[in-house]
Amino acid sequence: MSTGTSTGGGADDDGTYCVPAGPGAPAAPPGPGGAAGGPPYAECVLCREPTEYPESTPGATLCPVCAWQEAGRSACSG
């Protein structure tokens, strides 16, 4: 009889979820401003984080987080 709690040893557990990074682990992707190999990205006009858009994009560019928050504000403004 099952109690509805999981001990983490189920059939779907392949043992790789919490494996620490080691010499054979894949490298983490470069962060913002790193050598990402793309065009220079525009800054968000609200939080100054890098956006998905190149610097040549006209208008006010927003990062995904600020764009989502702005959409929520405008949708609930009545």
C-alpha positions as CSV (number, residue, x, y, z in Angstrom):
1,M,0.0,0.0,0.0
2,S,1.4,3.4,-1.0
3,T,1.3,6.4,1.4
4,G,1.6,9.0,-1.4
5,T,5.1,10.1,-0.4
6,S,8.1,9.6,-2.6
7,T,11.6,8.7,-1.4
8,G,13.2,9.7,-4.7
9,G,14.2,6.2,-5.7
10,G,11.5,5.7,-8.4
11,A,11.8,4.3,-11.8
12,D,12.1,7.8,-13.4
13,D,15.1,8.6,-11.3
14,D,18.2,8.1,-13.4
15,G,20.6,9.5,-10.7
16,T,21.7,12.5,-12.7
17,Y,19.5,15.2,-11.2
18,C,21.9,16.4,-8.5
19,V,25.2,15.2,-9.9
20,P,27.9,17.8,-9.1
21,A,29.9,19.3,-11.9
22,G,33.1,17.4,-12.5
23,P,35.9,17.2,-15.0
24,G,33.6,15.3,-17.5
25,A,30.6,17.6,-17.0
26,P,29.5,19.9,-19.8
27,A,30.6,23.5,-19.4
28,A,28.0,26.1,-18.3
29,P,26.9,28.5,-21.0
30,P,28.5,32.0,-20.9
31,G,26.7,34.6,-19.0
32,P,25.5,38.0,-20.1
33,G,28.4,40.0,-21.6
34,G,30.4,36.9,-22.1
35,A,31.6,35.4,-25.4
36,A,28.2,34.3,-26.5
37,G,29.1,34.5,-30.2
38,G,26.3,36.9,-31.2
39,P,25.6,40.5,-31.9
40,P,25.8,42.9,-29.0
41,Y,22.5,42.8,-27.3
42,A,20.4,45.9,-26.3
43,E,19.8,46.7,-22.7
44,C,16.3,46.6,-21.2
45,V,15.1,50.1,-20.7
46,L,13.7,49.2,-17.2
47,C,16.2,47.0,-15.5
48,R,19.3,47.4,-17.9
49,E,19.6,43.6,-18.2
50,P,20.6,42.2,-21.7
51,T,17.6,41.5,-24.0
52,E,17.0,39.1,-26.8
53,Y,17.3,41.9,-29.3
54,P,20.4,43.3,-31.0
55,E,21.5,46.9,-30.2
56,S,20.3,48.0,-33.7
57,T,16.6,47.3,-32.7
58,P,14.6,50.5,-32.8
59,G,12.4,51.6,-30.0
60,A,12.2,50.6,-26.3
61,T,13.6,47.1,-25.8
62,L,12.5,45.0,-22.8
63,C,14.0,41.9,-21.4
64,P,11.7,38.8,-21.2
65,V,11.0,39.4,-17.5
66,C,10.1,43.1,-17.8
67,A,8.0,42.4,-21.0
68,W,6.0,39.7,-19.1
69,Q,5.4,42.1,-16.2
70,E,4.5,45.0,-18.5
71,A,2.0,42.7,-20.3
72,G,0.4,41.8,-17.0
73,R,0.1,45.4,-16.0
74,S,-1.5,46.5,-19.3
75,A,-3.9,43.5,-19.3
76,C,-5.1,44.3,-15.8
77,S,-5.4,48.1,-16.1
78,G,-9.1,48.0,-16.8
